């Protein structure tokens, strides 16, 4: 069964145009990040502030030394507010070893040699840090140490020496709707657990928008916008964290994990990053990457030195290098993904016992799939179409593959569609005795595989095998991507207008 040379490509292009139109028309959530940015800017300017020196509180009795409203109770907390602080000490506001309830809000703090606001080992759940501006301080905007269950919300912490917001040995925090731009690290956590970072913005931080470092667990990062850094979100030596619904654009790596186990990375837009959309490195085992959009990165996904990773239902389009690269990693499951217009759709190197099923590898500039120094892998139920070179290329050290029920369409139009120099690779299902569909197969007999391996498809199919459920996944993927793009355009526009 021979398909027309342009039919499939034309259909693919038509569907992309349709999805673009739908996404641009149906974007009720697309202004969310823009609205947050506008709200944060308006909440932190044009208030009557009282000039003040540093505020230092080292025990409960110190609150009465200042003329603060409130009684220090849960219903009537002390209110530290509306101060324009020129620090006379290391910190603008410092509160430590207290049990009273207090709120720090609507203050402007700049020029502290250490940090704008320090909270150190206070009673759990007794403070709120709200709507402050902490900028151009020597080390950090806001620092919290050894404290649990606080809210840090709607603050602007920008242009500080190291950190916008820094938490160490803190649990149960909500870091919500803050803007941290122009620092080294936008928001950083160390030795902390069960914290939620929601709807934060971090732009032009020299290292990362969010930095989760050493012995953190159950950190949830939702709905943020992070751009212009080496890493949009980076995570080291931490486990059981969730990264969901963030926009990570114009970084080197959108999301970078190193030694971070059991992370769930889902529904993010990691696009236009100079290196990778999502990068798992060095013992980032048991992670799941699902329903993400990665457009116009150099690599879509990099999986390196990590075991038992699942990559499913993602869309990766227009990469300079590989759609996904699996290197020195075993038991990786790659399924129901769309890899379109990559240099190589799927690249595998020194990786064993992996499964590649139900994927689309379309319009690759070289091979749809390439492997070397890899053993005992399965490739099944994939559509591999429009590769300039071979649809699948198995180099001499790719061995013991099982390859069946794939559809090879219009790959390497001047020759055979697959190449195999490896040993003991089987190009059909040994149970059903069914091989692969080749649109240039004229029959009868085997389909010849190029290369010296001598591993031909003995049972080529006469019909394209069905890839279940994939078409529905593509619609939501395109819509999510362009909703995110609209958010990006809105954010950049607001930032430019604000500067003007």
C-alpha positions as CSV (number, residue, x, y, z in Angstrom):
1,X,0.0,0.0,0.0
2,X,1.8,3.2,-1.2
3,X,0.7,6.6,0.1
4,X,1.1,9.8,-1.8
5,X,4.4,11.6,-1.1
6,X,2.7,14.8,0.1
7,X,-0.5,13.6,1.6
8,X,0.7,13.0,5.1
9,X,2.8,16.2,5.3
10,X,0.0,18.3,4.0
11,X,-2.4,16.9,6.6
12,X,0.1,17.5,9.4
13,X,0.6,21.1,8.3
14,X,-3.1,21.7,8.0
15,X,-3.7,20.3,11.5
16,X,-1.0,22.6,13.0
17,X,-2.7,25.6,11.4
18,X,-6.1,24.5,12.8
19,X,-4.7,24.0,16.3
20,X,-3.0,27.4,16.1
21,X,-6.3,29.1,15.3
22,X,-8.2,27.2,18.1
23,X,-5.5,28.0,20.6
24,X,-5.5,31.7,19.8
25,X,-9.3,31.8,20.0
26,X,-9.7,29.7,23.1
27,X,-7.4,31.1,25.8
28,X,-9.3,32.0,28.9
29,X,-6.3,31.3,31.1
30,X,-3.8,32.9,28.9
31,X,-3.8,36.3,30.6
32,X,-3.3,34.8,34.1
33,X,0.4,35.5,34.3
34,X,-0.1,38.9,32.7
35,X,-2.8,39.8,35.3
36,X,-0.6,38.6,38.1
37,X,2.3,40.7,37.0
38,X,0.1,43.8,36.6
39,X,-1.4,43.2,40.0
40,X,1.9,42.8,41.7
41,X,3.3,46.0,40.3
42,X,0.2,48.0,41.4
43,X,0.3,46.5,44.9
44,X,3.8,47.6,45.6
45,X,3.9,51.2,44.5
46,X,2.3,54.6,45.2
47,X,1.8,54.3,49.0
48,X,2.6,56.9,51.7
49,X,5.7,55.4,53.4
50,X,7.3,56.5,56.7
51,X,11.1,56.8,56.7
52,X,12.7,54.4,59.2
53,X,15.9,52.8,60.2
54,X,16.3,49.0,60.7
55,X,13.7,47.1,62.8
56,X,15.3,44.5,65.0
57,X,13.2,42.1,67.2
58,X,15.0,39.3,69.0
59,X,12.2,38.2,71.5
60,X,8.5,38.9,72.1
61,X,9.0,41.9,74.4
62,X,10.8,43.8,71.5
63,X,7.5,44.3,69.7
64,X,6.3,46.7,72.3
65,X,9.4,48.9,71.8
66,X,7.9,50.0,68.5
67,X,4.7,51.7,67.8
68,X,3.1,48.8,65.9
69,X,-0.6,48.3,65.6
70,X,-2.0,45.0,67.0
71,X,-1.7,42.8,70.1
72,X,0.4,39.9,68.8
73,X,-2.5,37.5,68.7
74,X,-3.8,35.4,65.8
75,X,-6.8,37.7,65.5
76,X,-4.8,40.9,66.1
77,X,-1.2,40.4,65.0
78,X,1.4,43.1,65.2
79,X,1.5,45.0,61.9
80,X,4.9,46.2,60.6
81,X,3.9,48.2,57.6
82,X,4.3,51.2,55.3
83,X,7.9,51.9,56.1
84,X,10.6,53.2,53.8
85,X,13.6,51.6,55.5
86,X,17.1,52.8,55.1
87,X,19.0,50.0,56.9
88,X,21.2,51.1,59.8
89,X,22.1,47.5,60.5
90,X,22.8,44.3,58.6
91,X,19.1,43.8,57.9
92,X,16.1,46.0,57.1
93,X,13.7,44.1,59.3
94,X,14.9,41.2,61.5
95,X,12.6,39.0,63.6
96,X,14.0,36.0,65.6
97,X,13.0,33.7,68.4
98,X,9.5,35.0,68.8
99,X,6.1,33.4,69.5
100,X,3.8,36.4,68.8
101,X,1.8,36.8,65.6
102,X,2.9,39.5,63.2
103,X,2.5,40.7,59.6
104,X,5.2,42.5,57.6
105,X,3.6,44.3,54.7
106,X,3.9,47.2,52.3
107,X,7.5,48.1,53.2
108,X,10.2,49.3,51.0
109,X,13.7,48.1,51.9
110,X,16.9,48.7,49.9
111,X,20.6,48.8,50.5
112,X,20.9,46.4,53.5
113,X,24.4,44.9,53.6
114,X,22.8,41.4,54.2
115,X,19.1,41.1,53.4
116,X,15.9,43.2,53.4
117,X,13.8,40.9,55.7
118,X,15.2,38.2,58.0
119,X,12.9,35.8,59.9
120,X,14.8,33.3,62.0
121,X,13.4,30.5,64.1
122,X,10.0,31.9,65.1
123,X,7.0,29.9,66.2
124,X,5.2,28.0,63.5
125,X,2.5,29.8,61.6
126,X,2.9,33.2,63.3
127,X,4.0,35.4,60.4
128,X,2.8,36.7,57.1
129,X,5.2,38.5,54.7
130,X,3.1,40.4,52.2
131,X,3.5,43.0,49.5
132,X,7.0,44.3,50.4
133,X,9.6,45.5,48.0
134,X,13.1,44.4,48.8
135,X,15.6,45.4,46.2
136,X,19.4,46.0,45.8
137,X,20.3,44.4,49.1
138,X,23.7,42.8,49.6
139,X,22.7,39.2,49.8
140,X,18.9,38.7,49.6
141,X,15.5,40.2,49.6
142,X,13.8,37.9,52.1
143,X,15.4,35.1,54.1
144,X,13.6,32.7,56.4
145,X,15.5,30.1,58.5
146,X,14.3,27.3,60.8
147,X,10.6,28.3,60.6
148,X,7.5,26.4,59.6
149,X,4.1,27.2,58.0
150,X,4.4,30.8,56.9
151,X,2.9,32.7,53.9
152,X,5.2,34.8,51.7
153,X,3.1,36.5,49.1
154,X,3.1,39.3,46.5
155,X,6.5,40.6,47.3
156,X,8.9,42.1,44.8
157,X,12.5,41.0,45.5
158,X,14.7,42.1,42.7
159,X,18.3,43.0,42.0
160,X,19.7,41.5,45.2
161,X,23.2,40.1,45.5
162,X,22.3,36.5,45.6
163,X,18.7,35.6,46.4
164,X,15.3,37.1,45.9
165,X,13.7,34.8,48.5
166,X,15.7,32.2,50.4
167,X,14.3,29.4,52.7
168,X,16.6,27.2,54.8
169,X,15.3,24.4,57.0
170,X,11.7,25.5,56.5
171,X,8.5,23.4,56.2
172,X,5.0,24.0,55.2
173,X,5.5,27.3,53.4
174,X,3.4,28.9,50.7
175,X,5.4,31.1,48.4
176,X,2.7,32.8,46.3
177,X,2.6,35.4,43.6
178,X,6.0,37.0,44.2
179,X,8.3,38.7,41.6
180,X,12.0,37.9,41.9
181,X,14.0,39.4,39.0
182,X,17.6,40.2,38.5
183,X,19.1,38.2,41.3
184,X,21.5,35.3,41.2
185,X,18.7,32.9,42.3
186,X,15.1,34.1,42.2
187,X,13.6,31.8,44.8
188,X,15.9,29.2,46.6
189,X,15.1,26.4,49.1
190,X,17.5,24.3,51.0
191,X,16.8,21.5,53.6
192,X,13.1,22.2,53.3
193,X,10.0,20.2,52.7
194,X,6.3,20.4,52.0
195,X,6.4,23.9,50.5
196,X,4.3,25.2,47.7
197,X,5.6,27.8,45.2
198,X,2.6,29.1,43.2
199,X,2.3,31.8,40.5
200,X,5.7,33.3,41.0
201,X,7.7,35.2,38.4
202,X,11.5,35.1,38.0
203,X,13.1,36.9,35.1
204,X,16.8,37.6,34.3
205,X,18.2,35.8,37.4
206,X,21.8,34.9,36.5
207,X,21.6,31.3,37.8
208,X,18.0,30.2,38.1
209,X,14.4,31.3,38.6
210,X,13.8,28.6,41.2
211,X,16.7,26.7,42.9
212,X,15.8,23.7,45.0
213,X,19.0,22.5,46.6
214,X,20.1,19.6,49.0
215,X,17.7,17.5,51.0
216,X,14.4,19.1,49.9
217,X,11.3,16.9,49.5
218,X,7.7,17.3,48.5
219,X,8.3,20.8,47.0
220,X,5.5,21.8,44.6
221,X,6.1,24.4,42.0
222,X,3.0,25.5,40.1
223,X,2.0,28.2,37.6
224,X,5.2,30.2,37.5
225,X,6.9,32.1,34.8
226,X,10.7,31.9,34.6
227,X,12.9,33.3,31.9
228,X,16.3,34.7,31.1
229,X,18.4,32.4,33.4
230,X,20.7,29.5,33.1
231,X,18.0,27.3,34.5
232,X,14.3,28.2,34.7
233,X,13.9,25.7,37.5
234,X,16.8,23.7,38.9
235,X,16.7,20.9,41.5
236,X,19.6,19.1,43.2
237,X,19.6,16.2,45.6
238,X,15.9,16.4,46.4
239,X,13.0,13.9,46.0
240,X,9.3,13.6,45.5
241,X,8.9,17.1,44.1
242,X,6.2,18.3,41.6
243,X,6.8,20.8,38.8
244,X,3.5,21.6,37.1
245,X,2.0,24.3,34.8
246,X,5.0,26.6,34.6
247,X,6.2,28.6,31.6
248,X,10.0,28.4,31.1
249,X,11.2,30.4,28.2
250,X,14.5,31.8,27.0
251,X,16.7,30.1,29.6
252,X,19.6,27.7,28.8
253,X,17.7,24.8,30.3
254,X,14.0,25.1,31.1
255,X,14.0,22.5,33.8
256,X,17.1,20.9,35.1
257,X,17.2,18.0,37.7
258,X,20.4,16.5,39.1
259,X,20.1,13.7,41.7
260,X,16.4,14.5,42.1
261,X,14.4,11.3,42.5
262,X,10.7,10.6,41.9
263,X,9.9,14.0,40.5
264,X,6.7,14.6,38.5
265,X,7.1,17.2,35.7
266,X,3.8,17.9,33.9
267,X,1.9,20.4,31.9
268,X,4.8,22.9,31.6
269,X,5.7,24.9,28.5
270,X,9.5,24.8,28.3
271,X,10.3,26.5,24.9
272,X,12.8,28.7,23.2
273,X,15.6,27.6,25.6
274,X,19.1,27.5,24.2
275,X,20.0,24.0,25.4
276,X,17.1,21.8,26.6
277,X,13.5,22.1,27.5
278,X,13.8,19.5,30.2
279,X,17.1,17.9,31.4
280,X,17.3,14.9,33.9
281,X,20.9,14.2,34.9
282,X,22.8,12.0,37.3
283,X,20.5,9.7,39.3
284,X,17.3,11.5,38.7
285,X,15.6,8.1,38.9
286,X,11.9,7.2,38.9
287,X,10.8,10.5,37.4
288,X,7.8,11.1,35.2
289,X,7.7,13.7,32.4
290,X,4.2,14.1,31.0
291,X,2.0,16.5,29.0
292,X,4.8,19.1,28.5
293,X,5.3,21.4,25.5
294,X,8.9,21.9,24.3
295,X,9.2,24.0,21.2
296,X,12.3,25.5,19.6
297,X,14.8,24.3,22.1
298,X,18.1,22.8,21.0
299,X,17.2,19.5,22.7
300,X,13.6,18.7,23.7
301,X,14.5,16.2,26.5
302,X,17.8,15.1,27.8
303,X,17.8,11.9,30.0
304,X,21.3,11.1,31.3
305,X,22.5,8.7,33.9
306,X,19.0,8.2,35.2
307,X,16.9,5.0,35.6
308,X,13.3,4.1,35.3
309,X,12.1,7.4,33.9
310,X,8.7,7.7,32.1
311,X,8.3,10.2,29.3
312,X,4.7,10.3,28.1
313,X,2.3,12.4,26.1
314,X,4.6,15.3,25.5
315,X,4.9,17.5,22.4
316,X,8.4,18.4,21.2
317,X,8.7,20.5,18.0
318,X,11.5,22.3,16.1
319,X,14.6,21.2,18.0
320,X,18.1,22.0,16.8
321,X,19.3,18.6,18.0
322,X,17.4,15.6,19.3
323,X,13.7,15.5,20.2
324,X,14.7,13.2,23.1
325,X,18.2,11.9,23.9
326,X,18.5,8.9,26.3
327,X,22.1,8.4,27.3
328,X,23.6,6.0,29.9
329,X,20.1,5.4,31.2
330,X,18.2,2.1,31.5
331,X,14.6,1.1,31.8
332,X,13.3,4.4,30.3
333,X,9.8,4.3,28.9
334,X,9.0,6.7,26.1
335,X,5.4,6.5,25.0
336,X,2.7,8.6,23.3
337,X,5.0,11.5,22.5
338,X,5.1,13.8,19.4
339,X,8.6,14.5,18.1
340,X,8.3,16.8,15.1
341,X,11.0,18.6,13.1
342,X,14.0,17.5,15.2
343,X,17.5,16.8,13.9
344,X,16.9,13.3,15.2
345,X,13.6,12.4,16.7
346,X,14.8,9.9,19.2
347,X,18.5,9.3,20.1
348,X,19.7,6.5,22.3
349,X,23.3,5.9,23.5
350,X,24.6,3.4,26.1
351,X,21.0,2.6,27.3
352,X,19.4,-0.8,27.8
353,X,16.0,-2.3,28.4
354,X,14.1,0.8,27.3
355,X,10.7,1.0,25.5
356,X,9.7,3.3,22.8
357,X,6.1,2.9,21.8
358,X,3.2,4.9,20.3
359,X,5.3,7.9,19.4
360,X,5.3,10.2,16.4
361,X,8.7,11.0,14.8
362,X,7.8,13.3,12.0
363,X,10.0,15.3,9.6
364,X,13.4,14.6,11.2
365,X,16.3,16.3,9.4
366,X,18.4,13.1,9.8
367,X,17.1,9.9,11.3
368,X,13.7,9.4,13.0
369,X,15.4,7.1,15.5
370,X,19.2,6.5,16.1
371,X,20.8,4.0,18.5
372,X,24.3,2.8,19.3
373,X,25.8,0.9,22.3
374,X,22.3,-0.1,23.3
375,X,20.8,-3.5,24.0
376,X,17.5,-5.2,24.6
377,X,15.2,-2.3,23.7
378,X,11.8,-2.3,22.2
379,X,10.4,-0.1,19.4
380,X,6.8,-0.6,18.6
381,X,3.6,1.2,17.3
382,X,5.5,4.3,16.3
383,X,4.8,6.5,13.3
384,X,8.1,7.4,11.7
385,X,7.6,9.7,8.7
386,X,9.4,12.2,6.5
387,X,12.9,11.6,7.8
388,X,15.6,13.0,5.5
389,X,17.7,9.9,6.3
390,X,16.6,6.5,7.6
391,X,13.5,6.2,9.7
392,X,15.5,3.9,12.1
393,X,19.3,3.6,12.2
394,X,20.8,0.9,14.4
395,X,24.6,1.2,14.5
396,X,26.9,-1.7,14.9
397,X,26.6,-1.9,18.7
398,X,22.8,-1.8,18.9
399,X,21.8,-5.3,19.7
400,X,18.9,-7.5,20.7
401,X,16.2,-5.0,19.6
402,X,12.6,-6.0,18.9
403,X,11.0,-3.7,16.4
404,X,7.4,-4.2,15.2
405,X,4.1,-2.6,14.3
406,X,5.7,0.7,13.3
407,X,4.7,2.7,10.3
408,X,7.5,3.9,8.0
409,X,6.3,6.5,5.6
410,X,8.4,8.6,3.1
411,X,11.7,8.3,4.9
412,X,14.9,8.5,2.8
413,X,13.0,8.7,-0.4
414,X,16.0,7.7,-2.5
415,X,16.4,4.3,-0.8
416,X,15.4,1.8,1.9
417,X,13.8,3.3,5.0
418,X,15.8,1.5,7.8
419,X,19.4,0.7,8.5
420,X,20.7,-2.1,10.8
421,X,24.4,-2.9,11.4
422,X,23.7,-4.6,14.7
423,X,23.4,-8.2,15.8
424,X,20.3,-10.3,16.6
425,X,17.8,-7.5,16.1
426,X,14.3,-8.8,15.2
427,X,12.0,-6.6,13.0
428,X,8.7,-8.4,13.8
429,X,6.6,-9.6,16.7
430,X,7.7,-13.1,17.5
431,X,4.3,-14.0,18.9
432,X,2.0,-12.7,16.1
433,X,4.6,-12.9,13.3
434,X,3.7,-9.4,12.3
435,X,6.3,-6.8,11.3
436,X,6.1,-3.2,10.3
437,X,4.3,-1.1,7.7
438,X,6.6,0.3,4.9
439,X,4.9,2.5,2.4
440,X,7.5,1.6,-0.3
441,X,7.0,-2.2,0.2
442,X,5.8,-3.9,-3.0
443,X,5.9,-7.5,-1.9
444,X,5.8,-10.4,-1.8
445,X,8.3,-11.6,0.8
446,X,10.5,-9.7,3.2
447,X,11.2,-6.0,3.4
448,X,15.0,-5.5,3.1
449,X,16.7,-3.6,5.8
450,X,19.9,-1.8,4.7
451,X,23.2,-2.5,6.6
452,X,25.3,-5.5,7.3
453,X,23.2,-6.9,10.2
454,X,21.1,-9.1,7.9
455,X,18.1,-8.5,10.0
456,X,15.2,-8.0,7.6
457,X,11.5,-7.6,8.3
458,X,10.2,-11.0,7.5
459,X,6.5,-10.2,7.9
460,X,5.8,-6.7,6.6
461,X,2.3,-5.3,7.1
462,X,-0.1,-4.3,4.4
463,X,-1.8,-1.6,6.5
464,X,-0.7,1.2,8.8
465,X,-1.0,0.0,12.4
466,X,-3.2,2.1,14.7
467,X,-1.5,4.2,17.4
468,X,-4.3,4.3,20.0
469,X,-5.4,7.6,21.7
470,X,-2.7,9.7,20.2
471,X,-4.8,12.1,18.1
472,X,-6.7,13.4,21.1
473,X,-3.5,14.1,23.0
474,X,-2.2,16.3,20.1
475,X,-5.2,18.7,20.2
476,X,-4.7,19.5,23.9
477,X,-1.0,19.8,23.4
478,X,-1.2,22.5,20.7
479,X,-3.8,24.5,22.6
480,X,-1.6,24.4,25.8
481,X,1.4,25.6,23.9
482,X,-0.2,28.6,22.4
483,X,-2.0,29.6,25.5
484,X,1.4,29.7,27.1
485,X,2.8,31.8,24.2
486,X,0.1,34.3,24.6
487,X,1.0,34.6,28.3
488,X,4.7,35.1,27.4
489,X,3.8,38.0,25.0
490,X,1.6,39.6,27.6
491,X,4.3,39.5,30.3
492,X,7.0,40.9,28.0
493,X,4.7,43.7,26.9
494,X,3.9,44.6,30.5
495,X,7.5,44.6,31.5
496,X,8.5,46.9,28.6
497,X,5.6,49.3,29.3
498,X,6.5,49.4,33.0
499,X,10.1,50.4,32.1
500,X,8.9,53.1,29.8
